[in-house]
Amino acid sequence: MEPAAPETTWLNETVSGAPPMTLGNAAAARVRLIVWCKACGHRVEPDPAEIAQRHGADTVVLDWRDRLVCSHCGSRNIDMVVTGTERR
């Protein structure tokens, strides 16, 4: 018998079926949201607390991402990562 795999957490679900990460969760956890445009490479790191206040703390992070439009080129081809590391 193989040992159980550790629980893996994703933005939209976990192996255990926990609810998806919201903007409020991201702000409370003080994580970084690193967002970039796949069309032109423009990159931003919005403050999760400000984003949660503007778009609602209960907004799911991936739903928020799906609404984004690049301020440089107008593309909706946006990707992102959530990380717990501090800015350098």
LOZATOR-305676 format. One record per residue (C-alpha): residue in one letter; residue number from 0; z, x, y. Coordinates in Angstrom, 3 decimals. Layout:
BEGIN
<res->A; n->NUM; zz->Z; xx->X; yy->Y> $
...
***
This chain:
BEGIN
<res->M; n->0; zz->0.000; xx->0.000; yy->0.000> $
<res->E; n->1; zz->-0.990; xx->1.338; yy->3.421> $
<res->P; n->2; zz->1.510; xx->1.350; yy->6.283> $
<res->A; n->3; zz->1.046; xx->-1.392; yy->8.882> $
<res->A; n->4; zz->-1.068; xx->-0.388; yy->11.855> $
<res->P; n->5; zz->0.742; xx->-0.279; yy->15.196> $
<res->E; n->6; zz->0.178; xx->-3.266; yy->17.456> $
<res->T; n->7; zz->-2.825; xx->-2.712; yy->19.691> $
<res->T; n->8; zz->-2.902; xx->-4.299; yy->23.126> $
<res->W; n->9; zz->-6.172; xx->-5.164; yy->24.858> $
<res->L; n->10; zz->-6.779; xx->-6.849; yy->28.175> $
<res->N; n->11; zz->-7.604; xx->-10.180; yy->26.577> $
<res->E; n->12; zz->-5.532; xx->-10.279; yy->23.390> $
<res->T; n->13; zz->-3.257; xx->-8.367; yy->21.069> $
<res->V; n->14; zz->-3.260; xx->-8.113; yy->17.320> $
<res->S; n->15; zz->-0.137; xx->-10.271; yy->17.282> $
<res->G; n->16; zz->-1.869; xx->-12.974; yy->19.328> $
<res->A; n->17; zz->0.112; xx->-12.452; yy->22.548> $
<res->P; n->18; zz->-1.395; xx->-13.953; yy->25.713> $
<res->P; n->19; zz->-3.949; xx->-11.966; yy->27.730> $
<res->M; n->20; zz->-2.944; xx->-9.691; yy->30.615> $
<res->T; n->21; zz->-2.795; xx->-11.463; yy->33.960> $
<res->L; n->22; zz->-2.968; xx->-9.993; yy->37.448> $
<res->G; n->23; zz->0.735; xx->-10.766; yy->37.796> $
<res->N; n->24; zz->1.497; xx->-8.848; yy->34.587> $
<res->A; n->25; zz->-0.578; xx->-5.922; yy->35.864> $
<res->A; n->26; zz->1.273; xx->-5.905; yy->39.187> $
<res->A; n->27; zz->4.696; xx->-6.120; yy->37.502> $
<res->A; n->28; zz->3.798; xx->-3.296; yy->35.107> $
<res->R; n->29; zz->2.550; xx->-1.189; yy->38.051> $
<res->V; n->30; zz->-0.636; xx->-0.243; yy->36.220> $
<res->R; n->31; zz->-3.809; xx->1.042; yy->37.836> $
<res->L; n->32; zz->-6.969; xx->-1.066; yy->37.850> $
<res->I; n->33; zz->-9.945; xx->1.286; yy->38.023> $
<res->V; n->34; zz->-13.105; xx->-0.716; yy->38.727> $
<res->W; n->35; zz->-16.677; xx->0.586; yy->38.972> $
<res->C; n->36; zz->-20.200; xx->-0.664; yy->39.400> $
<res->K; n->37; zz->-22.428; xx->0.216; yy->36.478> $
<res->A; n->38; zz->-25.519; xx->-0.117; yy->38.681> $
<res->C; n->39; zz->-24.679; xx->2.284; yy->41.525> $
<res->G; n->40; zz->-21.452; xx->4.023; yy->40.450> $
<res->H; n->41; zz->-19.305; xx->2.751; yy->43.333> $
<res->R; n->42; zz->-15.638; xx->2.983; yy->42.257> $
<res->V; n->43; zz->-12.460; xx->1.419; yy->43.647> $
<res->E; n->44; zz->-8.803; xx->1.170; yy->42.646> $
<res->P; n->45; zz->-7.473; xx->-2.080; yy->44.095> $
<res->D; n->46; zz->-3.726; xx->-2.622; yy->44.321> $
<res->P; n->47; zz->-2.771; xx->-5.044; yy->41.507> $
<res->A; n->48; zz->-0.042; xx->-6.665; yy->43.655> $
<res->E; n->49; zz->-2.510; xx->-7.439; yy->46.465> $
<res->I; n->50; zz->-5.108; xx->-8.701; yy->43.998> $
<res->A; n->51; zz->-2.509; xx->-10.933; yy->42.288> $
<res->Q; n->52; zz->-1.457; xx->-12.369; yy->45.648> $
<res->R; n->53; zz->-5.057; xx->-13.056; yy->46.676> $
<res->H; n->54; zz->-6.414; xx->-14.422; yy->43.371> $
<res->G; n->55; zz->-3.239; xx->-15.784; yy->41.776> $
<res->A; n->56; zz->-0.724; xx->-14.092; yy->39.509> $
<res->D; n->57; zz->-1.768; xx->-16.253; yy->36.534> $
<res->T; n->58; zz->-5.421; xx->-15.155; yy->36.728> $
<res->V; n->59; zz->-6.443; xx->-13.291; yy->33.577> $
<res->V; n->60; zz->-7.601; xx->-9.748; yy->34.401> $
<res->L; n->61; zz->-10.942; xx->-10.162; yy->32.601> $
<res->D; n->62; zz->-11.604; xx->-13.478; yy->34.373> $
<res->W; n->63; zz->-10.983; xx->-11.714; yy->37.703> $
<res->R; n->64; zz->-13.337; xx->-8.894; yy->36.703> $
<res->D; n->65; zz->-16.076; xx->-11.392; yy->35.874> $
<res->R; n->66; zz->-15.959; xx->-12.649; yy->39.493> $
<res->L; n->67; zz->-16.477; xx->-9.214; yy->41.064> $
<res->V; n->68; zz->-19.566; xx->-8.175; yy->43.010> $
<res->C; n->69; zz->-20.193; xx->-4.578; yy->44.100> $
<res->S; n->70; zz->-19.670; xx->-4.209; yy->47.853> $
<res->H; n->71; zz->-22.286; xx->-1.428; yy->47.964> $
<res->C; n->72; zz->-25.246; xx->-2.801; yy->46.024> $
<res->G; n->73; zz->-24.401; xx->-6.449; yy->45.262> $
<res->S; n->74; zz->-24.545; xx->-6.005; yy->41.470> $
<res->R; n->75; zz->-22.325; xx->-8.076; yy->39.197> $
<res->N; n->76; zz->-22.583; xx->-5.398; yy->36.484> $
<res->I; n->77; zz->-18.943; xx->-4.334; yy->36.845> $
<res->D; n->78; zz->-16.672; xx->-2.570; yy->34.378> $
<res->M; n->79; zz->-13.048; xx->-1.560; yy->34.558> $
<res->V; n->80; zz->-10.116; xx->0.032; yy->32.829> $
<res->V; n->81; zz->-6.387; xx->-0.596; yy->33.093> $
<res->T; n->82; zz->-4.238; xx->2.498; yy->32.832> $
<res->G; n->83; zz->-0.580; xx->3.290; yy->33.243> $
<res->T; n->84; zz->-1.120; xx->6.769; yy->34.632> $
<res->E; n->85; zz->-0.283; xx->7.517; yy->38.247> $
<res->R; n->86; zz->-2.866; xx->8.451; yy->40.838> $
<res->R; n->87; zz->-3.161; xx->12.144; yy->41.516> $
***
